């Protein structure tokens, strides 16, 4: 997933088990939602949950709240949350997140982080040294499991695992292609499969699996390329 070996080693040392505890209480400062050093990269699962929370379509969420580019390494379309002119997140209203209970996984996990192990399709959670550091004394004490339950992280795990299978299979094809060739019908197919072609009244994973079948046929017929989803 683009992590360096050094980063993985640091995160593994800080890995939390379900019963491990940490102290944290959000002070509502909004610093994690304003003028971030790095943008919030959205998965299709994130956008699905945001659209469902706002009772709107994924296309409208994408058009109003995101901007995109083609990734340098993956050669895949990437969507990130837009910021307002003052540097604040587009999903903030009067200092509060409009989708607090269904916010993107990276936001819901804060101040924790997680990495995905492709070898066994599992997530691992850790204290993230890039965020506000949980105090050992102040704030509410949480177990990892309590934090995961609070923000429905297990639901996002299952949805993101499906997303990872989808984007992982596609990336195995696109990263071997010339970046300048990711356009036209191919780009339309990728955007539809990853982001646009979903109905929030239908279970997400069910649609991802259908998109995998569609993509296999399309890539074989139109681009003479085999896509394998592990």
C-alpha positions as CSV (number, residue, x, y, z in Angstrom):
1,X,0.0,0.0,0.0
2,X,2.9,2.4,-0.5
3,X,4.4,2.2,2.9
4,X,8.2,2.0,3.4
5,X,9.7,-0.8,5.4
6,X,10.9,1.7,8.0
7,X,7.3,3.0,8.5
8,X,6.0,-0.5,8.8
9,X,8.6,-1.4,11.4
10,X,7.7,1.7,13.4
11,X,4.0,1.0,13.2
12,X,4.4,-2.6,14.2
13,X,6.3,-1.6,17.3
14,X,3.3,0.6,18.3
15,X,0.6,-2.0,17.3
16,X,-2.4,-2.3,19.6
17,X,-4.3,-5.5,20.4
18,X,-8.1,-5.2,21.1
19,X,-7.6,-5.1,24.9
20,X,-4.7,-2.6,24.8
21,X,-5.6,0.9,26.2
22,X,-4.8,4.5,25.5
23,X,-6.0,7.9,26.7
24,X,-7.5,10.4,24.4
25,X,-10.3,13.0,24.4
26,X,-11.0,15.2,21.4
27,X,-10.6,18.9,22.4
28,X,-12.6,20.0,19.3
29,X,-9.7,22.2,18.2
30,X,-10.2,21.3,14.6
31,X,-6.5,21.2,13.8
32,X,-6.8,17.7,12.2
33,X,-9.5,19.2,9.9
34,X,-7.7,22.4,8.8
35,X,-4.6,23.1,6.8
36,X,-3.4,19.6,6.9
37,X,0.1,18.8,5.6
38,X,-1.3,15.8,3.7
39,X,-4.7,15.5,2.0
40,X,-7.3,13.0,3.1
41,X,-7.2,10.3,0.4
42,X,-10.7,8.7,0.0
43,X,-11.5,5.1,-0.8
44,X,-14.7,4.2,-2.6
45,X,-15.9,2.8,0.7
46,X,-15.4,6.2,2.4
47,X,-17.4,8.0,-0.3
48,X,-20.2,5.4,-0.2
49,X,-20.6,5.9,3.6
50,X,-20.4,9.7,3.2
51,X,-23.1,9.7,0.5
52,X,-25.3,7.4,2.6
53,X,-24.9,9.6,5.6
54,X,-25.8,12.8,3.6
55,X,-28.6,11.0,1.8
56,X,-27.2,11.8,-1.5
57,X,-25.4,10.1,-4.4
58,X,-21.7,9.2,-4.6
59,X,-21.5,11.3,-7.8
60,X,-22.7,14.4,-6.0
61,X,-20.3,13.8,-3.1
62,X,-17.4,13.5,-5.5
63,X,-18.3,16.5,-7.6
64,X,-18.9,18.8,-4.6
65,X,-16.2,17.6,-2.2
66,X,-13.3,16.0,-3.9
67,X,-10.6,16.6,-6.5
68,X,-8.6,14.0,-8.3
69,X,-5.4,13.1,-10.1
70,X,-3.7,10.0,-11.6
71,X,-1.3,8.4,-9.0
72,X,2.4,8.4,-10.0
73,X,3.0,4.9,-8.9
74,X,-0.3,3.2,-9.3
75,X,-1.5,5.0,-12.4
76,X,-4.9,4.9,-10.9
77,X,-7.4,7.7,-10.4
78,X,-7.1,9.1,-6.8
79,X,-9.7,11.2,-5.0
80,X,-8.9,13.5,-2.1
81,X,-11.1,15.8,0.1
82,X,-11.2,19.4,-1.1
83,X,-10.4,22.2,1.3
84,X,-12.1,25.5,1.5
85,X,-10.2,28.7,0.9
86,X,-9.3,29.0,4.6
87,X,-7.8,25.5,4.5
88,X,-10.7,23.7,6.4
89,X,-12.3,20.5,5.3
90,X,-15.3,20.7,3.0
91,X,-17.2,18.5,5.3
92,X,-16.9,20.9,8.2
93,X,-19.9,23.1,9.1
94,X,-19.8,25.5,12.0
95,X,-16.7,23.7,13.2
96,X,-18.4,20.3,13.3
97,X,-18.1,17.4,10.9
98,X,-21.3,16.8,8.9
99,X,-20.7,13.1,8.7
100,X,-19.1,12.5,12.2
101,X,-20.4,9.0,12.6
102,X,-19.6,8.1,9.0
103,X,-16.5,10.1,8.3
104,X,-13.6,8.7,6.3
105,X,-11.8,5.8,8.0
106,X,-8.5,7.8,8.4
107,X,-10.5,10.5,10.3
108,X,-12.5,8.1,12.4
109,X,-9.3,6.3,13.5
110,X,-7.6,9.5,14.6
111,X,-5.4,9.6,16.7
112,X,-4.7,6.0,15.7
113,X,-3.6,4.6,12.3
114,X,-3.9,1.2,10.6
115,X,-2.1,-0.6,7.9
116,X,-3.4,-3.4,5.6
117,X,-1.4,-6.6,5.3
118,X,-1.9,-7.9,1.8
119,X,-0.4,-11.3,2.7
120,X,-3.4,-12.3,4.8
121,X,-5.9,-9.5,4.1
122,X,-5.9,-8.2,7.7
123,X,-5.8,-4.8,9.3
124,X,-3.4,-3.8,12.1
125,X,-3.9,-0.8,14.4
126,X,-1.2,1.3,16.0
127,X,-0.6,4.6,17.8
128,X,0.2,7.0,15.0
129,X,3.2,9.2,15.7
130,X,1.9,11.7,13.0
131,X,-1.2,12.7,15.0
132,X,-2.0,14.4,18.3
133,X,-0.3,12.1,20.8
134,X,-2.7,10.3,23.1
135,X,-1.8,11.3,26.7
136,X,-1.0,8.7,29.2
137,X,-2.8,10.6,31.9
138,X,-5.4,13.0,30.5
139,X,-8.6,12.2,28.6
140,X,-10.8,9.2,28.6
141,X,-9.3,5.7,28.6
142,X,-10.2,3.6,25.7
143,X,-9.4,0.1,24.7
144,X,-8.7,-0.4,21.0
145,X,-11.9,-2.4,20.7
146,X,-14.0,0.3,22.3
147,X,-12.6,2.9,19.8
148,X,-13.3,0.6,16.9
149,X,-16.9,0.1,18.1
150,X,-17.4,3.8,18.7
151,X,-16.9,4.7,15.0
152,X,-18.1,1.4,13.4
153,X,-14.6,0.7,12.2
154,X,-15.2,-3.0,11.8
155,X,-17.9,-2.1,9.2
156,X,-15.3,0.0,7.4
157,X,-12.8,-2.9,7.6
158,X,-15.0,-5.2,5.7
159,X,-15.9,-2.6,3.1
160,X,-12.3,-1.5,2.8
161,X,-11.1,-5.1,2.4
162,X,-13.4,-5.3,-0.6
163,X,-12.1,-2.0,-1.9
164,X,-8.5,-3.2,-1.5
165,X,-9.2,-6.3,-3.5
166,X,-10.8,-4.3,-6.2
167,X,-8.2,-1.6,-6.5
168,X,-5.3,-4.0,-5.9
169,X,-6.3,-6.1,-8.9
170,X,-6.7,-3.1,-11.1
171,X,-3.4,-1.6,-10.0
172,X,-1.6,-4.7,-11.0
173,X,-2.6,-3.9,-14.5
174,X,-2.4,-0.1,-14.6
175,X,1.0,0.4,-12.9
176,X,2.6,-1.5,-15.9
177,X,0.9,0.9,-18.3
178,X,2.1,4.3,-19.5
179,X,0.5,6.9,-17.2
180,X,-0.4,9.0,-20.2
181,X,-2.6,6.2,-21.5
182,X,-4.9,6.3,-18.5
183,X,-7.6,8.3,-20.3
184,X,-10.7,7.9,-22.4
185,X,-12.7,4.6,-22.1
186,X,-10.1,3.2,-19.7
187,X,-10.3,6.1,-17.3
188,X,-14.1,6.2,-17.5
189,X,-14.2,2.4,-16.6
190,X,-11.9,2.9,-13.6
191,X,-13.8,5.9,-12.3
192,X,-17.1,4.0,-12.7
193,X,-15.8,0.8,-11.1
194,X,-14.0,2.5,-8.2
195,X,-16.2,5.5,-7.4
196,X,-19.3,6.4,-9.4
197,X,-21.1,3.2,-10.2
198,X,-22.7,2.6,-6.8
199,X,-26.2,2.9,-5.3
200,X,-26.2,3.6,-1.5
201,X,-29.5,1.7,-1.1
202,X,-27.7,-1.5,-2.1
203,X,-25.0,-3.2,0.1
204,X,-21.5,-1.9,-0.9
205,X,-19.6,-5.2,-0.9
206,X,-22.3,-6.8,-3.1
207,X,-21.7,-4.0,-5.7
208,X,-17.9,-4.3,-5.5
209,X,-18.1,-8.0,-6.3
210,X,-20.3,-7.2,-9.3
211,X,-17.9,-4.6,-10.4
212,X,-15.0,-7.1,-10.3
213,X,-16.9,-9.3,-12.7
214,X,-17.7,-6.4,-15.0
215,X,-14.1,-5.2,-14.9
216,X,-12.7,-8.6,-15.8
217,X,-14.8,-8.9,-18.9
218,X,-14.2,-5.3,-19.9
219,X,-10.5,-5.4,-19.6
220,X,-10.3,-8.7,-21.5
221,X,-12.6,-7.6,-24.3
222,X,-11.5,-4.0,-24.7
223,X,-7.9,-3.9,-23.6
224,X,-6.8,-7.5,-23.9
225,X,-5.6,-7.5,-20.3
226,X,-6.3,-10.0,-17.6
227,X,-7.3,-8.6,-14.2
228,X,-6.9,-10.9,-11.1
229,X,-8.6,-10.1,-7.8
230,X,-7.0,-12.0,-4.9
